[in-house]
Amino acid sequence: MVLNIAGLVAVIFFYIIILVIGLWAARRTKGETNSENVMLAGRNIGSIVGVFTMTATWVGGGFINGTAESVYRDGLVNCPAPLGYSISLAVGGLFFARRMREHGYLTMLDPFTRKFGERMGGLIYIPALLGEVFWSGAILAALGSTLRVIIGLSQEVAIIASACIAVFYTLFGGLYSVAYTDVVQLMCIFIGLWVCIPFAMTNDVVENITVNSTTKWIKTVDSDAGVYADSFLLLVFGGVPWQVYFQRVLSARTARASQYLSYLGALGCLIMSVPSILIGAVAVNADLPNRASDILPLVLQYLTPNWVSFFGLGAVSAAVMSSADSSILSASCMFARNIYKMIFRRKASEKEVIWVMRIAIFGVGALATVMAINVNSIYTLWYLCSDLVYVVLFPQLLCVIYMKKSNTYGSLLGYIVGMFFRIAGGEPSLGIGTLIKYPYYSEEHGQMFPFKTLCMIMSLVTIVVVSYVVDMLFKKGILDHRYDVFKCGLSQNTFDVSPHKNNLTLDHATLDATNSGFTPPVEEVKVTRDV
């Protein structure tokens, strides 16, 4: 394929815009030695920037490319991701945003490390990290396919160059750079794609998309009802426990503002999905090469004039760049604070934590780049992002926020149960064989039972039951406190010392210095135990 010089210039132009804005925003953190200000922009994100960056939590290259691919291949009804992720933002705002912001956490893992201990927090970091890497990989893969189709640039070169630029300005600016580039991202997507749609819809080879729309691109549910419900619930509840979401929640000025940002972000997701849906519908009604994963760039390439396709290409490029940095920053912040500082270097200075975060940005960016280069389907990778997050993290988040008696024993066993039964169900797209065949299993179609939701429920029930049983055994003296190996403070005379009980005020330093986050220093509160 011949390299299109004009298209390459257009891409470079948009890259420069994103890079300049990212570096301009980075001035806010120049010389900053407080890790909280770098990770959460000083908890001072304004309303307008906040709404844009919250919407951009999900709307990126994977979102717009994956939606067009799914509508083209399976029909609108079988593309639950836009609606599912929109509802997930609303659910997050309704049940989790306010509580997380009121506690003043720095990362999504903070409540886990404080209540279940640092090592349990480290285990929970694993699916959180995989989710962010998969998401970043989907985003970068979307850009690679777009540049390959429109301007003939090598997919590997496009992915690596994009990742390097995103890492560069994120390295210096933290959330400030990410948030301000998100504003440009959404503007580029909205304007860029809407400019392309009239030209694509009026092209001579495109039939009227309203003719036979139900059978052509809207369609009906083509999968078993259980599988469809499983996938939709995964998107809704698996879309909540993400650091990339809670980083914006925690950066809001107030708890109420964090809720409003979530609700408006949900509305923004629905609005921003419309151009991709229309592009998928146009592709169904046109004679295009049958490559579903490349359908959006194919529409831009063959159904619009060159200058218009370059405009759309710029939109995709800007979207990918500004979304990749969000996930990379999120995973790096969790590593620096909840893994490095809390497990390996409790006495690490704020400056040291910031440098560890910057080093982690390189590592996470490299993992996402490798994933993007080796992916086959953008939509599959995009979909898998929420899988382990739904099965493993959602029940953990639900319990740590709403279940007062939840403890490390229940959390650990729930984690193991959810992880085991999900992996045992198999995942053909990742080459994982089926160990357990759930009801209605088909050799041709695989698991037909909503087994992911079942695994999530099993994990949730395990956390609840085990936590209550262990709590009762210790509180009634059936088990001696010496057997409390996780130091959860479950002996008979121990009382609840969470931040909102017993009129105690514990700062972050005190909480981080304890094993469970809920045991105060001896000199502040005397805790009597049975000896």
N, C-alpha and C positions, 0 to 999 in steps of 0.2 A: 504494500500500500504506500502511495506517495504521500510524503509529509506536506500538509497544507500550511504554508507559511503564514497566511493571513489568520488562520484559526489559531496557530501557535502564538501569534502576537496578541490576539484577543485574550487568550488564557493568561499569558504573562501579565497583561494589563490588569486583569482582575486579581491576580495573585499579588501584584504590587499594592493594589488598593487595600486588600485584607492585611497584608504585612505592615503597611504604613499605619493603618488604624490600630492594629495590635500593638505596635511599638509606641505609638502615641499614647495609648491608654496605659502602657507599662510605666510611663513617667510617674503615675500615681504611687507606684511601689518602689521607686528608686531609693536605694539606701534603707529600705524597710527592714527592720529586724524583728518584727512581730509576725509570727507565722499565721496568726488568726487574720490579720489584715490582708495577707497575701492569699490565703485560702478562701476567705469569705468577703473580700473587698471591704474590710472594716465594718461589715454588717450595715452597709450604707447604700445599697442598691436602690435607686429611685424607682418610681412607679412605671414610667415609660420603658426605661431600659430593662426593668424587671420583667415586664410582660413579654417583651421581645425575647429575652434570654430564656424565660420559662417555656415559651412556645417552641423555641429552638432546641429545647431538651429532647424533643422527638423529631422535629421537622428538620431533616438533613438530607444528604445524598441518598442514604438508604431508604428513607421515607418516601421521597418523590420517585426514585427509580423503582423501588420495590412495589409501590402501589400501582404504578403503570404496568409493571410486569405481571402482577397478579390479576388485574382487571383484564388484560389482554389474554392471559392464559386460561384463567378459571372463571372470570366474570366478577362483577362488582359484589354480588351477594357473597361470593366466596373469598372476598378480600376484607376480612374483619379488622385488620390492623389499624387503619385510621380511626374508626369508631372505638375500638377497644382501647387504644392508647389515650384517646380523648377522655373516655370514662375513667381511665386509671388516674389521670391528673385530677379529675374531680373527686375521686375516692380519696386520693392522697390529701387533697385540700380539706376534705370533710372530716377525716378521721385521724390524720397523722401530722399534718403540717403544723397546726397550732401547738400541739403537745411537744413536738420536737423543738420548735422555736422558743417556747416558753422556758424550756430547760437550758437553753443556751449552749447546746451541743456544738461541736466543731465539725464532726463528720457523722455519717449515718451509723458508723460502728461504735460511737461513744456509748450509747445506752447499753450495748452488749458487753463491752469491756468493763463498764462500771458495775453491771449487775452480775454477769456471768464470769468475769475474769478476763485477763489479757489473752490467755492461751485460747480460750473459747472464741474470743474476738478474732484471733488469728485464723482459726478454722473458718469462721464465717466470712473472712476476707477472701477465701479462695473462690467460692461461687460469685462473689461480688466482682472480683478481678476478672474472672472469665467472662462475665456478662459485659463488662466495659470493653474488653479486648475484642469480643465477637462483634459488639456494636461498632467499634471503630473500624474493624476489618470490613464490615458491610459497607460502611460509608466510603472508605478508600477504594474498595472494589467497584462501587458505583461510579466513582470518578474515572477509574482506570478504563472501564468499558466505554464510557462516554468519550473520552479523549481518543481512544483507539478507533472508534467508529467515525467520528467527525473529522479529526485532523490527521489520523494515521500515526499518532504517536504511540510508541510501545507502551503497553499497559503497565509493565514493570517500572519503566522510567517515570510514568505519570504518578503511580502510587508512591514511589520512593520520594520523588520531588515534593509532592503534596504533603507527605508526612513530615519531611524535614522542615518545611516552612511553618507548618502548624506547631511543631515542637519548638521552633526557634523563638517565636514571639510569646508562646505560652511560658517558656522558660523564664522570661524576664518579667512578664506582666501579671501572671496568676489569673485570678478570676476577673480582675478589671479588664484585661485584654480579651478574655473569652467573652465577657458580657457585651462589650462594645462592638466586637466583630460580629456577634449574634445579630445585632441591629442591622448591620449591612447585609448579613446573610439573608434574613427574611425579606428585606426590601428587594434584593437581587432575585430571589426565587419568585416572589409575587409578580414583579414587573417583567422579569425575563421570560417566564413561562407563559404569562398571559399575552405577551407580545407574539409569541410563537403560535398560540392556539388558533387565532383567526386564519392565518396563512395555511396551517395544516388542515383545518376543517373545510376550507374552500378549494383545496387542491383538486385537480381534475380526476385523480385516481381514487379519491375518497368519496364513498357513498354517504348519504345523509345518515348520521348516527341515530336519529330518532326513528328510522324505519326498522322494524323488527328488532328494536333495541332489547326487548325482553329475552329473545332467544340468542341474540348475537353477543352482547357484552354485559347485560345485567344478569341474565341466567337465573337458575335456581340452585339451591344447595345440592351439590353433587357428591357430598360425603355423608356418612352415617350421622344421625343427629347427635349421638354421643361424642363422636370425634369433633364435630363442629362446636358443640358446647364446651368441650375440653379446651379447644384452641382459643375460643373467645374468652373464657375465664382466665386462661393463662395470660392473655394480653392485658386484661383488665387488672387483675391482682398481681401479676408478674411485672406489671409496669410501675408498681409503687416502690419496692425496696431498692432503689438505685441511688447511689451517691450523687450522680449527675443531677438528679432531681432534688435531693435534699440539700445539695450545696446551694441551690438557689433559694430554697425555703429558709435555710439558716442564714443566708446573706440579707434577707429582708429586714427592714428597719423594725418592724413589729410583728407579733404573732398573727394579728389580724391581717396585716399586709401579706403575709406568706400564704394565707388562705385565698385571698383575692387573686394573687398571682397564679395560683393553681387553677382556679376557676376560669380565669381569662385565658390561661394557657391551653386549657381544654377546648375552649371555643376557637382559639387560634389554630389548633391542630385540624379541626374539621374544615375550617376555611382554607387552609393551606393544602389540603388534600384534593380539592376540587380540580386544579389544573392537571394533576397527575391522572386523576380518574378520566378526565376528558381525553387526555393523550392516549390512554389505554383504549378508550372507546374508538378513537380515530384509527388507531392501529388495526383494530379488528375489522374495520370497514375499508381497509386499504390493502393493496397487494405489496406486502413488504417481506423481506427475508425472514424466515421463521426462526428467529433467535429471541426467545422471550426475555432473557436476562438483559438484552441490549435494546429493548423496544423503545425506551424513551430517546436515546441518542439516534436510533434509526429514524424515528419520526422527525426529529430535528434535521437530520442529514438529508432525507429524501423528500420530505413534504413541505419544506420551508426554504426560502432563498438563503444564500450563504450568509448574508449579513445578519439575518434573523436567527439562523442556527448558531452563529457565534455569540449572539446575545443570550440565547438559551444555554449555551455551553458555559458562558460566564456565570450564569445563575447557578448551574450545577456545581461548578468549581468553587464558587464562593460558599455555597451551602455545605459542601463536603469539608472544606478547610475549617470553617467555623464550628462544625459539629464534631469533627475529629478531635479538636483541641479540648472540647468539653469533657469527653470521656477520658482522654489521656490525663488531664489535670485531676479529674475525680479519683481515678485509681491511684494516682501518685500521692494525693493528699492523704488518703486512707493508709497507704503504706508508711509514709513519713511519720504520721501521728500515732496510729494504732498498732503498727507493727514495730517500727524502728524505736520510737521513743518509749512506748509502754512495755515492750518486751525486752529489747536489747540494750537500750540506753536511756534509763529513767532520768539521768542527770543531764541529758543532752540540752544544750542551750537552744534558744529560739533560732538563732542564726544557723546552728548546725542542722536543725530540723528543716529549715528552708532549703539548705543545700542538698540534704538527702531527698527532699521532694523534687528538686531539679534533676538530680541524677535518676530518680525513678521515672521522671517524664521521658527520658531517653529509652529506658527499658520497656516501658509500656508502649511507647511509639513503635519500637522495633517489633514487639510481639504482634501488634495490630497490623503492621506492614506485611509481616510474613503470612499472617492469616488472610489478608486481602489478596495477596499474590496467588495463593493456592485455592481460593474459593471457586466454586462452580456456579452457584446460584446466589444472587444478591438477596432474594427474598427468603431463601432457606436460612442463610446466615443471620439475616435480620430477625427471623422468627425464632431461631434458637437462642437469641440473646436473653429472652425472658424465661427460658425453660428451667434451668437450675435455680434461677432467681425466684421463680414461682413456687417450685416444689420445696426448696430448702429455706430460702430467706424470708418469704412472706409469713409462714407460720411463726418463725423466730421473731420477726418484727411485731407481729400481732401480740405475742405473749409478753415480750419485753416491755411493751407500751401499756397493755391493758390487764395483764395478769400479775397481780401483786405477789403471789406465791411462786411464780416461776423461778427456777434456779438452774445452776450449771448442770446438775444431773439430768434434769429433764431436757435441757437444751442440747446437751451432747447426744443423748440417745435419740432425740427427735431428729437431729442432724444426720445421724447414721442411718436411721430408718428411711428418711426421705431420700437421701443420696443413694442408698443401696437399691431400693425398689424402683427408683427412676432409671438408674443405669441398667438394672436387670431387665427393664422393659425394652431395651435396645434402642438404637438410633441409626437407621440405615445411612443417613446422610453423612454421618461421621464414621461409618464402618463398624459400629458397635453391634454385635450380635444379640439375639433375644435369648435371655436366660429364663425369664418367667413369661409364660403365655397367659395373659389375662383373659377373662371371659370374652367370647365372640372373636377370638384371635383367628386371623385368616392368613394362610400361607402366601396368598397373593397380595393382600393389602396390608398385612401386618396387624398391629393392635387396633381393634375397632371399639374397644371399651375406653371410656374417659379415664385412662389409667394415671395420667399426670395429676388430675384433680384428686384421684384416689390416693396417690402418693403424698400429695400435699396434706390431705385430711389425716392420713396415717401419721405423718410427722407432727401435725398439730395436736392430735389426740395423745400421742406419745409424750410430748412436752408437758401437756396439762396433767395427765395421769401420773407420770413419774414424779413430776414436781410436787404434786399434792401428797403422794404416798411418802416420798422421802421427807418432806416437811413434817408430816404427821409423825413419822418414826422418830425423828430427832426431837421434836417438840414434846412428845409424850414420854421421852426418855427410853424408848425401846432400843434405840441405838445411841451409844455414848458419843459425845461430841468429838472424841478422839478419832472416830471413823469418818468425820467430815473432811475428807481428803481435799476437797476443793475450797475449804475454808469459807463456806457460805454463811457461817454464823447461824446455824440451825439448832443450836443446843436449847435446852428447856427454858432457860431464863433469859435468852437473848430476845431483845425486842427490835421492832422495825426501825432502822435508822436511815431510811431513805431521806432525800433532801426535803421532802414535804411532811415528814412525821416528826413527832417529839419536839417540835419547835427548834430544830437544829438548822443552822445555816452552814453548809459546807461548800467551800470554793472548789474550782476545778483541780487545783493542785492537790488538795486533800483527797478528793475522790480518785484521782489518777494514781495516787501513791498507795492505794489499798488494793488488795487482791480482788475483791468483788465489787468495789465501788460503793459499798453500803456499810462498811465497817469503819467507824471513826477512829482517830488516833486515841491511844489509851489515856493520854493526858487530858483529852477533852470530854470523853464519855467513858465511864467505868462500866464495863460489861461483865457481869458475874456469870460464871459457868459452873456446871456441876463438875467436881473433881473426884 
